Every structure is written in C-alpha cells, then in structure tokens.
C-alpha cells in the first residue's frame, strides 16, 4: 500500500518522580522510526517515488500540580531530522524530468504547554 512502510516502530520511556507534596513530574522520551515506502501505486505516466526512512526523537517534561493542572516543557525532533513524509509526482506526468516536491517533518520545536484535566 502507498505510504505504508514495511517497518514502523515507536519506543516510549517514561520516568515518574515526586517533586514536593501534591506535585509530581513525568519525563518522557519517545523515539519513532518510519521505514522507506512508496508514494503511490505508479503508472507508466506517473512513476512511483520512494520516500526515505527516518527516525525522530522527542523529549517531554511535565509537572502535575493540584487542581488538575499539568505544566509541560517539550522538545520535538531533538536532532532536527528532515524526514520525508509525503510527495507528489503529478508534475512528472507532464515533464518526467520535473523535481518531485516532498513534504518533510516539522523541524525541531521547543515549547511550553498548560493543560487542565477534567474528570
């Protein structure tokens, strides 16, 4: 199937710890691997394009506070990998030498989050 890699893995490790009374923390590391895959079924006028495999790592530190509040600090795509997510070969139907536009993963992103959990 197009865009379906033969191998696709995700590993998640989380460490929970106490900070002070009523406050706890969670440190999470996520590693995702997406194998190489084809963009389409391919035809004589619309060739297949193989997307390269990629690996992304994310870090997250959360503090769980009273009143159902959660404060987080995250770092996504730690190593700033430009993984190929999708591509289109429509232009190649008209010009086989045309470059193939490829959509890539989100670059390294740092951020803060605040969540209110409702029961």
C-alpha positions in Angstrom: 0.0 0.0 0.0 1.3 3.5 -0.8 2.7 5.5 2.1 2.7 2.3 4.3 6.2 1.4 5.4 7.1 -2.3 5.9 8.6 -1.4 9.2 7.3 1.3 11.6 8.3 1.4 15.3 7.8 3.6 18.3 9.6 3.3 21.6 8.4 5.3 24.7 10.1 5.5 28.1 8.6 7.5 31.0 10.0 8.2 34.4 7.6 9.3 37.1 9.0 11.2 40.2 7.8 13.2 43.2 8.8 16.8 43.5 7.1 18.1 46.6 3.8 17.4 48.3 1.0 17.4 45.7 3.4 17.9 42.8 4.9 15.2 40.7 6.8 15.0 37.4 7.0 12.8 34.4 10.0 12.7 32.0 9.2 11.0 28.7 11.4 10.1 25.8 9.8 9.0 22.5 11.6 7.5 19.5 9.8 6.9 16.2 11.1 5.1 13.2 9.3 5.1 9.8 10.7 2.9 7.1 11.0 3.6 3.4 7.8 3.5 1.4 6.3 4.4 -2.0 4.1 7.4 -2.6 1.6 5.8 -5.0 0.8 2.7 -7.0 2.5 4.2 -10.0 1.5 4.1 -13.7 3.6 4.5 -16.9 2.9 8.3 -16.8 3.0 8.8 -13.0 6.1 6.9 -11.7 6.4 5.7 -8.1 8.7 7.7 -5.8 10.4 6.1 -2.8 10.4 8.1 0.4 13.4 7.6 2.6 13.2 6.1 6.1 13.6 8.5 9.0 13.9 8.4 12.8 12.6 11.2 15.2 13.2 11.6 18.9 11.0 13.8 21.3 11.5 14.8 24.9 8.8 15.9 27.3 8.9 17.1 30.9 5.6 17.5 32.7 4.8 18.7 36.2 1.5 17.5 37.6 0.0 20.1 40.0 -3.1 20.4 42.2 -6.4 21.4 40.8 -5.9 19.1 37.8 -3.2 21.3 36.2 -0.3 20.0 34.2 2.6 22.2 33.0 4.9 20.8 30.3 8.1 21.6 28.5 8.7 19.7 25.2 11.4 19.4 22.6 10.2 17.7 19.4 12.5 16.4 16.7 15.5 16.7 19.0 18.1 16.0 16.3 16.3 18.2 13.7 15.9 15.4 11.1 14.1 16.3 7.8 12.1 13.1 7.3 10.2 12.7 4.1 6.5 12.4 5.0 4.8 12.6 1.6 5.5 13.5 -2.0 3.5 14.1 -5.2 4.6 13.0 -8.7 1.7 14.8 -10.6 4.2 17.2 -12.3 6.1 14.2 -13.6 3.1 13.2 -15.7 3.8 16.2 -17.9 7.5 16.5 -17.5 9.3 13.4 -16.4 12.4 15.4 -15.5 10.5 17.7 -13.1 11.6 17.7 -9.5 9.4 15.8 -7.1 8.1 18.1 -4.3 8.5 16.4 -0.9 6.8 17.3 2.4 9.1 16.9 5.3 8.6 16.5 9.1 8.3 19.5 11.4 11.7 20.9 12.3 13.0 21.0 15.9 10.4 22.6 18.1 10.6 23.8 21.7 7.5 24.8 23.6 5.5 25.0 26.8 2.1 23.7 27.5 -0.5 24.1 30.2 -3.4 21.6 30.4 -6.4 21.4 32.7 -7.7 17.9 33.1 -11.4 17.4 33.5 -13.0 14.4 35.1 
